[in-house]
Amino acid sequence: MLEDIRINMMTRIVQKRKLCNGWKQNYGPLVKVKFDADKKDYVEWQLIWNGENGCKLRKGSYQYTADLSQRICNCRSWQISGIPCSHAC
């Protein structure tokens, strides 16, 4: 039974590698969809530059600080998912 599981895992890894080699970007299609949706949302935010790599974003009563060099944002979405949030876009 363990040998069957090992063979199934090896074939699955090969299939996934072939799928990933067909990508045109350095990230997957689901990440691209989320990133594109976040890019559309960022137009509504007011950007205030506060240094070399950081900025403050405001929209109504909401405000966030994003540091591009450390890849962090106060909303913490970027740190959790690894995909830049709309504030970082």
C-alpha positions as CSV (number, residue, x, y, z in Angstrom):
1,M,0.0,0.0,0.0
2,L,2.8,2.4,0.8
3,E,4.4,1.7,-2.5
4,D,1.2,2.6,-4.3
5,I,1.0,5.9,-2.4
6,R,4.6,6.7,-3.3
7,I,3.9,6.1,-7.0
8,N,0.8,8.2,-6.9
9,M,2.7,11.0,-5.3
10,M,5.5,10.8,-7.8
11,T,3.1,11.0,-10.8
12,R,1.2,13.9,-9.2
13,I,4.4,15.9,-8.7
14,V,5.3,15.3,-12.4
15,Q,1.8,16.5,-13.5
16,K,2.0,19.6,-11.3
17,R,5.4,20.4,-12.6
18,K,4.2,20.2,-16.2
19,L,1.3,22.5,-15.3
20,C,3.5,25.0,-13.6
21,N,5.9,25.1,-16.6
22,G,3.1,26.3,-18.8
23,W,2.5,29.5,-16.7
24,K,3.5,32.7,-18.4
25,Q,4.2,34.6,-15.1
26,N,6.2,33.7,-12.0
27,Y,2.9,33.0,-10.2
28,G,-0.2,31.0,-10.7
29,P,-3.5,32.0,-12.4
30,L,-5.4,32.2,-9.2
31,V,-2.9,34.6,-7.7
32,K,-3.1,36.7,-10.9
33,V,-6.9,36.9,-10.5
34,K,-6.6,38.1,-6.9
35,F,-3.9,40.6,-7.8
36,D,-5.9,42.1,-10.7
37,A,-8.9,42.5,-8.4
38,D,-6.8,44.3,-5.8
39,K,-5.3,46.6,-8.5
40,K,-8.9,47.7,-9.4
41,D,-9.6,48.6,-5.8
42,Y,-6.5,50.7,-5.2
43,V,-7.7,53.5,-7.5
44,E,-10.0,54.8,-4.8
45,W,-7.2,55.2,-2.2
46,Q,-5.4,58.5,-1.6
47,L,-1.6,58.0,-1.5
48,I,0.7,60.0,0.8
49,W,4.4,59.2,0.4
50,N,6.2,59.0,3.7
51,G,9.7,58.0,2.9
52,E,11.8,55.9,0.5
53,N,9.9,52.7,0.6
54,G,6.7,53.5,2.6
55,C,3.4,55.2,2.1
56,K,0.2,56.0,3.9
57,L,-3.1,55.3,2.1
58,R,-6.4,56.9,3.0
59,K,-9.9,56.3,1.9
60,G,-12.6,58.0,4.0
61,S,-12.0,57.1,7.7
62,Y,-9.7,54.1,6.8
63,Q,-6.0,54.5,6.6
64,Y,-3.2,52.0,6.3
65,T,0.6,52.2,6.1
66,A,2.5,50.0,3.6
67,D,6.2,49.4,3.6
68,L,7.3,48.1,0.2
69,S,10.8,47.2,1.1
70,Q,9.7,44.9,4.0
71,R,6.5,43.8,2.2
72,I,4.2,44.7,5.1
73,C,0.9,46.5,5.4
74,N,-1.1,47.4,8.4
75,C,-4.1,45.4,7.1
76,R,-1.8,42.3,7.4
77,S,-3.3,40.8,4.3
78,W,0.0,40.9,2.5
79,Q,1.8,39.1,5.3
80,I,-0.9,36.4,5.6
81,S,-1.3,35.5,1.9
82,G,2.0,36.7,0.4
83,I,0.1,38.5,-2.3
84,P,0.2,42.3,-2.3
85,C,-3.0,43.8,-1.0
86,S,-4.8,46.7,-2.7
87,H,-2.9,49.1,-0.5
88,A,0.5,47.8,-1.7
89,C,-0.5,47.8,-5.3
